[in-house]
């Protein structure tokens, strides 16, 4: 797979989400905003293995895949701006982006992409022989019952489906390893799915792992599973309170810390051990939240820049930013 | 004491936890969302869960049957879709199956409601759906005092109680879901519901409505944010000579039908303001209540008619607002 083509898609995804973040910050986009920054290599690597007729079920971080599939950027932006001429006439917003033309559907309900993906695969097998479906989700979703049920269903029916777990280590703002028993890939293996682990920061490695799994699906050999380790560069959502408190405990976090301190010494409640343990747990979480946000070593764009060369990377990123700027202009985002 | 809405709920929770070691909290991210409660009561009583609504809600029902008094935090009521069995077929049924001798004293705490542009999967009310299930109690306060008092009552209640807090009333939920630290967005927050005086120890009985504004011409029945919208409409309508009574249901199940019937019996006109779906829900139920009581009032309803659209201007029009309430009231009063 061509690393330059992969980098181009990653740069487009990043530029697009940077534009989205700016519009959100300016109050032009409402509600929550979960970016897929940090997941670009997985999105680009998977999409590179797809072709028309394939289907994707997406989670609340859908945009990197949608930009890769060729969904019109301006149309998506108009949707996020809540305009009548948006992709879904302003009815959906970022958690529910869908494109029938691309057989791409996203949902804001954690885990729901897995059974939806199974159904898309079922329809694909019946109506588009040789096609495959992909379900994208995070490590947090690995504890959702419907996802585990979908693993079994896909295996039992030998569906042409690839499960892609984007493992960023967080389940909303809880460290998922503290609440996830066993291994993520091992769970899929138990259901009889070939399960691969891949560095989700490296698009070429992702493609190498995905291509045979998609091929397997196309040939009717059944579902596969990939766990791609990624990072979450912008918190659970933009403006994440945990991140803000972790970054500025003396600023915005002061009121919360004051409440926590007062509660820790309030009469009635747990013993000293329980209270101290709870405080250490909170301090540890803050430390992790702060550390994670500063982790540029796990930024797939940084990594890919080095592998394609700084000059090529700069040119492709300029092109991507120009394309996105034109889309923002066309969508009325600059007004 | 003067408290914000969610702080009032937390105060009732903290008092119950201090008094009763059987009260525990479980749910996604509760160690951070309820950090002060974690710091005071420890990780054995404030239990962060994986994103496994089916498992932790079902476990909360089992824990309640086993003697604990769990508060299961669902984050958003929309996520009840992932664990409805636990409420519909387990928690709600035990009391009936044991002829009332064994119940699950569980409180489901969830944020609900729209008005900040988050779209159709994260802004639903769904109280009608849940209140349609015999065996559950469903409460939806509109003020900090009621939030405190209804949570206090829920934590002493014998059976399962669904406690919904509207995100426009809860500063912390609105910050998390809507504002995100921005000063570039604004929301139509009803000030009377966001913050207010709370009398410590004052429980609000489940199943009792409150009269928010006396009036003679027509009766507006609502709950949560709708109460504040109705009060604003009533205020402006009074300038037109339309004197509205406003009733805040506070509880859906059990429903205070007596309060509604008494008021509608006097005014002869019923206007229901409901942020939940219009069909097969609270607004139709209230019509049945007054008709069954032998009344034949003039009737109208201002409700959510379809999936909540994402775009702010479409959302504003879809949710019950002062203009729609006023227009409906004028027709009824005329």
Interface residues (C-beta under 8 A of the other chain):
Chain A: X24 X25 X26 X27 X28 X30 X31 X32 X33 X79 X82 X83 X84 X90 X91 X92 X93 X95 X96 X107 X108 X109 X110 X111 X140 X141 X143 X144 X145 X146 X171 X172 X173 X174 X176 X178 X179 X180 X237 X238 X239 X240 X241 X242 X244 X252 X256 X259 X260 X261 X262 X263 X264 X266 X267 X268 X269 X270 X271 X273 X274 X275 X277 X278 X279 X281 X282 X285
Chain B: X14 X17 X18 X19 X28 X29 X31 X32 X35 X36 X37 X38 X39 X40 X41 X42 X43 X44 X45 X46 X48 X49 X50 X51 X52 X53 X54 X55 X78 X79 X81 X82 X116 X117 X118 X119 X120 X121 X122 X175 X176 X177 X178 X179 X180 X181 X182 X184 X185 X307 X309 X310 X311 X312 X313 X314
